[in-house]
Amino acid sequence: MPVLAMVLYLVAWNPTPPKVHGLHQHTKCSMLAADESDEAVTPSTTTDWRVERARLTRQHSQAVLRRPRRFLPCSAASEWAQQLGLSTREEWDDWLELGEGWSSYVPRDPESHYTKLGQWLGWRAWLTGEA
């Protein structure tokens, strides 16, 4: 989500600026404008916290997207797959295309994932538990 869109969303979500010494920022701005001796706070600073929140939200989202996927161990994922009642790779692929009941903790291509880990025993073992 672009930063500007995020800022507009956050402004609509929480239109009340944070309080400063018991007063809202915009009240303080008008009071400081009348008293030139204090450092004036520009009206744009009332939205700075929203921009900062949007920046931090985006930064967190990007960090989450960069994390490597985590899957169940092969034995646990195989037990889950066996509950589906499938017996061949073709049935597995057809079931994946349906897109229902999928677990994000089980790889869509278990052969390549668990082969890299040295745990793959074959499609028959994966889907039926038989060696």
Backbone bond lengths (Angstrom), bond angles and torsions (degrees), N, CA, C in turn:
res aa  C-N    CA-C-N  psi(-1)  N-CA   C-N-CA  omega(-1)  CA-C   N-CA-C  phi
1 M - - - 1.451 - - 1.524 107.62 -
2 P 1.330 118.89 126.75 1.457 120.78 179.52 1.528 110.71 -59.15
3 V 1.331 115.15 151.56 1.458 120.58 -175.72 1.524 111.12 -60.89
4 L 1.340 118.42 -42.15 1.461 120.60 -179.23 1.523 110.90 -62.06
5 A 1.325 117.22 -42.32 1.460 120.25 178.53 1.527 110.16 -64.11
6 M 1.342 116.03 -38.60 1.464 119.66 178.08 1.521 110.48 -64.32
7 V 1.325 117.60 -41.24 1.466 121.03 179.22 1.518 110.15 -62.90
8 L 1.329 117.05 -45.23 1.461 119.96 179.31 1.523 111.20 -63.19
9 Y 1.320 116.83 -37.98 1.456 120.49 177.27 1.530 110.67 -63.87
10 L 1.320 116.06 -45.34 1.459 119.70 -178.35 1.526 111.95 -67.52
11 V 1.320 117.54 -34.70 1.457 120.44 177.28 1.520 109.79 -64.56
12 A 1.320 116.71 -41.79 1.456 120.38 178.86 1.527 110.80 -69.76
13 W 1.319 116.73 -32.53 1.449 121.22 -177.96 1.525 112.00 -72.93
14 N 1.330 117.64 -40.20 1.458 121.79 -177.50 1.521 109.20 -138.01
15 P 1.336 117.59 82.47 1.448 120.36 -174.43 1.529 114.34 -73.63
16 T 1.328 118.91 -8.75 1.451 120.98 -177.36 1.523 109.81 -88.65
17 P 1.333 117.68 119.22 1.462 119.50 178.59 1.531 110.29 -71.16
18 P 1.332 117.77 160.51 1.453 120.23 -179.88 1.527 111.14 -65.41
19 K 1.330 116.35 153.03 1.459 120.65 -179.66 1.523 110.45 -83.55
20 V 1.331 115.97 145.30 1.447 122.38 176.33 1.517 106.80 -124.63
21 H 1.322 117.24 115.66 1.466 122.34 -179.86 1.523 111.75 51.39
22 G 1.323 117.52 41.67 1.451 120.74 177.21 1.515 113.91 82.06
23 L 1.331 118.83 -5.39 1.461 122.58 178.84 1.512 109.13 -116.94
24 H 1.313 116.80 151.83 1.458 120.10 173.83 1.516 109.23 -71.74
25 Q 1.323 117.00 154.72 1.459 121.86 -179.77 1.526 111.68 -55.65
26 H 1.343 117.85 -44.43 1.456 119.15 -176.06 1.524 110.99 -66.89
27 T 1.331 118.98 -29.65 1.459 121.69 175.93 1.510 109.05 -68.98
28 K 1.323 117.46 -41.78 1.448 121.27 179.00 1.524 110.28 -63.12
29 C 1.337 116.79 -39.11 1.463 120.15 179.35 1.521 110.90 -59.55
30 S 1.319 117.15 -45.58 1.461 119.16 -178.12 1.515 110.61 -68.79
31 M 1.339 118.22 -33.56 1.446 120.50 178.51 1.519 110.78 -69.50
32 L 1.341 117.03 -39.10 1.450 120.03 -179.46 1.517 111.36 -71.33
33 A 1.302 117.10 -30.42 1.461 119.23 178.04 1.523 109.97 -64.50
34 A 1.328 117.46 -34.16 1.454 120.96 178.57 1.509 111.08 -73.80
35 D 1.330 118.06 -29.42 1.462 121.90 -179.66 1.522 108.11 -110.11
36 E 1.314 117.99 98.59 1.459 123.37 -174.44 1.523 112.30 -70.35
37 S 1.341 119.37 -13.03 1.454 120.69 -176.25 1.527 111.96 -72.11
38 D 1.331 118.29 -30.01 1.463 121.18 177.83 1.526 109.74 -83.84
39 E 1.329 114.33 158.46 1.462 118.95 176.99 1.523 108.79 -70.99
40 A 1.321 116.84 123.29 1.458 121.28 -176.36 1.526 110.62 -72.97
41 V 1.315 115.32 141.72 1.450 122.08 176.13 1.519 106.55 -102.29
42 T 1.333 116.42 124.25 1.451 119.56 -178.31 1.512 109.98 -74.93
43 P 1.331 117.89 151.30 1.466 120.30 179.09 1.523 113.04 -58.08
44 S 1.335 117.64 -26.11 1.466 119.49 -178.43 1.525 111.99 -67.73
45 T 1.331 117.93 -22.14 1.461 118.71 -179.66 1.520 112.04 -70.17
46 T 1.334 116.86 -16.95 1.459 118.46 177.64 1.525 111.37 -69.50
47 T 1.315 118.01 -21.46 1.466 120.73 177.96 1.520 111.93 -102.86
48 D 1.326 118.91 -3.19 1.462 120.76 -179.50 1.522 112.30 -59.07
49 W 1.305 118.20 -38.17 1.453 120.39 179.89 1.525 111.01 -66.53
50 R 1.339 116.06 -30.34 1.461 119.13 178.10 1.528 110.87 -71.56
51 V 1.310 115.76 -39.58 1.467 120.58 177.89 1.520 109.33 -65.41
52 E 1.332 116.24 -42.14 1.461 120.05 179.09 1.528 110.94 -64.32
53 R 1.326 117.20 -40.16 1.465 120.76 177.39 1.522 110.04 -62.79
54 A 1.324 116.70 -43.03 1.462 120.14 179.46 1.526 110.58 -63.59
55 R 1.330 117.05 -40.75 1.461 121.40 179.16 1.526 110.47 -62.88
56 L 1.327 116.63 -45.50 1.457 120.37 -179.42 1.533 111.73 -67.01
57 T 1.315 116.79 -37.77 1.465 120.47 177.45 1.518 110.62 -62.74
58 R 1.317 116.90 -44.98 1.469 121.20 178.36 1.523 110.76 -64.32
59 Q 1.322 116.99 -41.91 1.458 120.88 179.07 1.526 110.55 -61.03
60 H 1.321 117.26 -42.30 1.463 120.90 178.60 1.532 110.64 -65.57
61 S 1.331 117.02 -43.21 1.464 120.73 179.66 1.524 110.91 -59.81
62 Q 1.321 116.39 -43.37 1.460 120.13 179.61 1.526 110.92 -64.92
63 A 1.341 117.03 -38.40 1.467 120.12 178.88 1.525 110.39 -64.81
64 V 1.316 117.30 -39.13 1.462 120.71 179.21 1.525 110.34 -65.84
65 L 1.332 117.10 -40.85 1.460 120.52 -179.13 1.530 112.25 -67.76
66 R 1.331 118.17 -26.47 1.467 121.35 -179.71 1.525 112.72 -82.27
67 R 1.310 117.89 -11.37 1.461 120.08 -179.35 1.522 110.47 -67.25
68 P 1.334 116.78 143.53 1.470 118.42 176.49 1.527 110.11 -70.82
69 R 1.324 115.11 149.22 1.467 120.40 178.74 1.519 108.99 -67.07
70 R 1.316 116.23 145.58 1.460 121.93 176.33 1.517 108.39 -117.16
71 F 1.322 115.03 130.43 1.448 120.93 -179.88 1.527 110.17 -120.87
72 L 1.317 114.92 160.32 1.458 120.90 175.18 1.524 109.72 -64.26
73 P 1.329 117.56 157.06 1.468 119.11 171.63 1.524 109.57 -60.14
74 C 1.303 116.11 157.58 1.469 120.97 -174.60 1.524 112.38 -56.15
75 S 1.309 117.87 -42.52 1.475 119.88 -176.80 1.532 111.05 -65.55
76 A 1.330 117.59 -42.56 1.467 120.80 -179.71 1.528 110.88 -69.10
77 A 1.328 116.91 -40.81 1.462 120.34 179.01 1.529 110.57 -66.57
78 S 1.322 116.49 -36.36 1.458 120.46 178.28 1.530 110.81 -66.42
79 E 1.325 117.04 -40.34 1.468 119.94 176.41 1.525 110.69 -60.12
80 W 1.329 116.23 -40.62 1.467 120.57 178.52 1.534 109.88 -63.82
81 A 1.341 116.29 -44.35 1.464 120.86 -178.86 1.532 111.15 -65.81
82 Q 1.315 117.72 -34.13 1.463 121.13 -179.85 1.521 111.78 -65.70
83 Q 1.319 117.32 -28.19 1.462 121.01 179.40 1.526 112.39 -68.70
84 L 1.338 116.51 -14.84 1.465 120.30 179.79 1.531 111.83 -76.28
85 G 1.324 116.91 -21.09 1.454 120.38 179.30 1.522 113.74 78.84
86 L 1.301 118.33 23.19 1.465 122.60 178.82 1.510 109.03 -92.16
87 S 1.363 116.15 156.05 1.457 117.77 -178.08 1.529 113.98 -129.72
88 T 1.330 119.09 -12.54 1.467 120.87 -179.71 1.522 110.61 -132.62
89 R 1.332 114.62 163.69 1.465 119.64 177.73 1.533 110.64 -64.08
90 E 1.324 117.48 -36.07 1.457 120.88 179.56 1.532 110.38 -61.95
91 E 1.333 116.02 -42.26 1.465 119.33 177.03 1.532 110.74 -64.40
92 W 1.328 116.19 -37.78 1.478 120.80 176.79 1.528 110.15 -61.18
93 D 1.340 117.08 -47.54 1.467 121.05 -179.87 1.526 111.38 -63.37
94 D 1.336 116.54 -40.83 1.466 119.72 177.24 1.528 111.00 -63.33
95 W 1.319 116.10 -40.65 1.465 120.10 179.14 1.527 110.86 -65.03
96 L 1.340 116.71 -38.08 1.472 120.32 177.67 1.526 111.33 -61.98
97 E 1.331 116.06 -38.48 1.462 120.32 -179.32 1.526 111.95 -65.41
98 L 1.323 117.58 -26.96 1.467 120.22 177.11 1.521 110.72 -65.94
99 G 1.339 116.65 -35.32 1.455 121.21 176.23 1.514 115.47 73.74
100 E 1.306 118.49 13.46 1.463 120.97 -178.98 1.521 110.73 -106.07
101 G 1.317 116.25 141.83 1.445 121.20 174.97 1.514 114.83 70.96
102 W 1.320 116.85 19.79 1.454 120.63 -175.99 1.522 110.29 -77.26
103 S 1.334 116.62 142.39 1.454 122.83 175.04 1.523 108.77 -104.90
104 S 1.316 116.61 130.04 1.458 119.85 179.42 1.522 111.76 -74.25
105 Y 1.325 117.64 -5.64 1.459 121.73 179.61 1.522 112.95 -93.93
106 V 1.327 115.89 1.64 1.473 121.42 178.02 1.526 107.06 -119.19
107 P 1.341 117.58 127.33 1.466 119.08 -178.14 1.531 111.71 -67.17
108 R 1.324 115.63 145.07 1.464 120.38 177.50 1.524 110.89 -69.44
109 D 1.320 116.13 -31.11 1.463 120.96 176.47 1.531 108.03 -117.03
110 P 1.321 116.50 78.76 1.463 118.96 -174.92 1.529 113.25 -64.16
111 E 1.321 116.67 -29.08 1.467 119.53 -179.10 1.530 111.01 -60.01
112 S 1.325 117.82 -50.02 1.466 119.80 -177.86 1.527 111.63 -70.00
113 H 1.333 116.88 -38.76 1.469 119.00 -177.99 1.522 111.93 -66.83
114 Y 1.323 116.70 -50.85 1.463 119.57 -175.73 1.529 113.00 -78.64
115 T 1.350 118.19 -18.87 1.458 120.65 172.91 1.528 109.48 -67.12
116 K 1.336 116.33 -40.18 1.475 120.12 177.31 1.529 111.29 -60.33
117 L 1.324 116.59 -32.28 1.461 121.23 -179.55 1.530 112.78 -88.32
118 G 1.361 116.14 -5.77 1.460 120.76 -179.62 1.517 113.27 75.15
119 Q 1.328 117.58 25.53 1.464 121.71 -176.66 1.525 112.99 -114.11
120 W 1.310 118.95 -3.77 1.463 121.32 -174.10 1.516 110.77 -76.48
121 L 1.339 115.91 129.09 1.462 121.46 -179.85 1.517 112.62 -112.22
122 G 1.310 118.51 -7.27 1.464 121.79 179.42 1.520 111.37 121.41
123 W 1.328 114.54 163.86 1.468 120.13 -177.14 1.520 112.29 -66.83
124 R 1.322 116.58 -35.29 1.468 119.18 179.66 1.532 110.66 -63.50
125 A 1.322 115.98 -45.40 1.465 120.22 177.37 1.524 111.17 -65.28
126 W 1.311 116.91 -38.12 1.470 121.81 -179.80 1.525 112.28 -63.23
127 L 1.329 116.10 -45.69 1.456 119.88 -172.77 1.524 115.20 -93.88
128 T 1.339 117.58 -25.68 1.459 118.58 -177.33 1.524 113.78 -119.10
129 G 1.314 117.69 -17.06 1.459 121.24 -178.66 1.521 112.85 86.00
130 E 1.321 117.13 -0.38 1.472 121.07 178.86 1.517 109.69 -87.86
131 A 1.313 116.52 141.13 1.470 120.46 -178.89 1.470 113.50 -86.33
